[in-house]
Amino acid sequence: MGYLQEARENHVKKKVEEALRSKMKQKALKECDILCSKYAECARGRTFSVVWQCRKEAKELNNCLHQFTNDAILEDMKKAYMEQESKEKKQ
């Protein structure tokens, strides 16, 4: 499959992509809820010191979030959306 054909098949409107990104982020936050809580607990009552005092918690949270929010997952979501749209058009 050529690059242009693949790009056309995976192209979605900007608003749809924004909605998919939002859905992806919500899922990531839900999956990483425990680490979010740990980071929030560490950060409570701190201002500038949160940067170095909570470095471990921040890194763990970012690693978890990255598992669920990356380009490959977004592309999979776009592909699934396009397949669903195609099925609905055929009906």
C-alpha positions as MATLAB code, in Angstrom:
seq = 'MGYLQEARENHVKKKVEEALRSKMKQKALKECDILCSKYAECARGRTFSVVWQCRKEAKELNNCLHQFTNDAILEDMKKAYMEQESKEKKQ';
ca = [
       0.000    0.000    0.000;
       1.360    3.375   -0.961;
       2.006    6.116    1.524;
      -0.623    8.452    0.049;
      -3.312    5.785    0.024;
      -2.534    4.856    3.629;
      -2.604    8.529    4.642;
      -6.043    8.969    3.024;
      -7.410    5.888    4.774;
      -6.219    7.078    8.192;
      -7.215   10.732    7.729;
      -9.872   12.000   10.098;
     -11.251   15.476   10.624;
      -9.538   17.711   13.145;
     -12.481   17.651   15.564;
     -12.606   13.853   15.423;
      -8.876   13.639   16.090;
      -9.223   15.997   19.055;
     -12.039   13.834   20.435;
      -9.937   10.700   19.989;
      -6.994   12.363   21.742;
      -9.256   13.353   24.617;
     -10.589    9.809   24.888;
      -7.023    8.467   24.829;
      -5.977   10.836   27.635;
      -8.995    9.948   29.765;
      -8.203    6.257   29.432;
      -4.556    6.894   30.335;
      -5.495    8.827   33.461;
      -7.887    6.061   34.478;
      -5.240    3.372   33.930;
      -2.595    5.366   35.836;
      -4.900    6.496   38.637;
      -2.770    5.010   41.437;
       0.366    6.767   40.208;
      -1.597   10.033   39.807;
      -2.638    9.754   43.443;
       0.935    9.076   44.571;
       2.206   12.110   42.688;
      -0.594   14.311   44.017;
       0.127   13.167   47.580;
       3.823   13.944   47.159;
       3.075   17.363   45.656;
       0.554   18.358   48.337;
       1.775   21.399   50.268;
       4.854   21.933   48.094;
       5.678   24.672   45.644;
       9.106   24.754   44.027;
      10.428   21.711   45.874;
       7.924   19.461   44.075;
      10.377   19.352   41.153;
      13.104   17.509   43.033;
      11.132   15.997   45.906;
       8.629   14.221   43.652;
      10.936   13.407   40.739;
      10.517    9.625   41.183;
       6.722    9.834   41.311;
       6.612   12.166   38.303;
       8.803    9.843   36.256;
       6.671    6.794   37.128;
       3.500    8.687   36.236;
       4.917    9.927   32.926;
       6.093    6.431   31.984;
       2.642    5.035   32.714;
       0.858    7.792   30.803;
       3.149    7.331   27.815;
       2.107    3.669   27.553;
      -1.444    4.820   26.862;
      -0.819    8.111   25.013;
       1.472    7.690   22.048;
       1.245    8.021   18.280;
       0.808    4.282   17.692;
      -2.257    4.134   19.942;
      -3.734    7.249   18.335;
      -3.242    5.719   14.876;
      -4.968    2.523   16.040;
      -7.874    4.582   17.364;
      -8.114    6.483   14.057;
      -8.080    3.229   12.121;
     -10.843    1.763   14.313;
     -12.875    4.962   13.899;
     -12.506    4.863   10.120;
     -13.518    1.187   10.024;
     -16.603    1.964   12.114;
     -17.504    4.882    9.833;
     -17.080    2.647    6.794;
     -19.382   -0.005    8.297;
     -22.025    2.594    9.139;
     -21.942    4.010    5.605;
     -22.487    0.550    4.114;
     -25.586   -0.062    6.195;
];
